Amino acid sequence: MPSLTKDEIREQLLRYLDETFPLFDPDAPDETPMVEHGVDSLGTTNIVVHLEQHYQIQIDDSEITRANLGSVQSLVDFLDKKLNS
């Protein structure tokens, strides 16, 4: 997969989250915790599966943390590291 900018990653994530989670608010600050968007542990699993399939990456169990997946901003930073390093 070609290298993506953080803005491109963010746009793709926002589109996916908005289409997938009914309570997701794309206008909320990027630092808003995912739980406030209605994303529970099953939702987190869905996000991980989507990221692995869409971006053709492997996410280890040890990487499934709030620091990596807890908000839009943390997801963008995590994906940027996975895709562009």
N, C-alpha and C positions, 0 to 999 in steps of 0.2 A: 504494500500500500504506500502511495506517495506521502511524503512528509506533509503534515498539516500544521497550520499556525494555530495558536491558542484560540484566536477568534473563530476559526473554522471549526475547531473541536467544540467550542462553546455553542455555536449555532446548531451543530448536529445534535449535541446532547439536549439542548433546550427543545428542539423539535421532537426528539424521541420521548423525552420525559412528559412533554405536554400532550402527546398523542397517547401515551401509555397510562398515565396516572391522572384520574379525574380531578383530584384535588391540587394537582401541581399548578403553581402560579408562576408563569414565566416572567412576570414583572417584579417578583420579589427579589430582594438583594441576593447576589450569588452566594453569600455566606449563610443564608437561611438553612438551618438543618433540614435534611431530607425528611425527617419524621414530621416536621411541620407541613410538609407537602403531602402527607398521607402515605409515605413510603415506609413500610414495615420490613421485617426480616425477609418475608417472601418477596417483597418488592425489590429488596437489595439483591436477592438471588436472581431475579429477572434482569436486573441491570447488569450484573456480572455476566450472565449468559449472553445478553445482547452485545456487550462490549467485546467479549471473546469472539463471537461470530462476526460482528460487523467490522471490527478492526483486525481480525485474525491475530489475536494476541492470546497469551496464556496468563491467567491471573491465579497466582498461588493462594491457597487458603490464608497464609500469613499476611497477604496483602489486602484481605477483606477486612478493613478497619474503618473507623470513623474518620481517621486522618486522611484516608484515601478516597472514601466513598460517602462521607457524611454531608456534603453539600455540593452544589453545582461547582463552586470554586475548587473544592478539593478534588472533584472528579476531573475537571479540566487540567489541573496541575498533575494529577496522577497519570492521566492519559498522555499528556504532553511528554512526560518522562518515559513512559512505556514506548511511545511511537517514535520519539525523536532522539533517542540516546543510543 
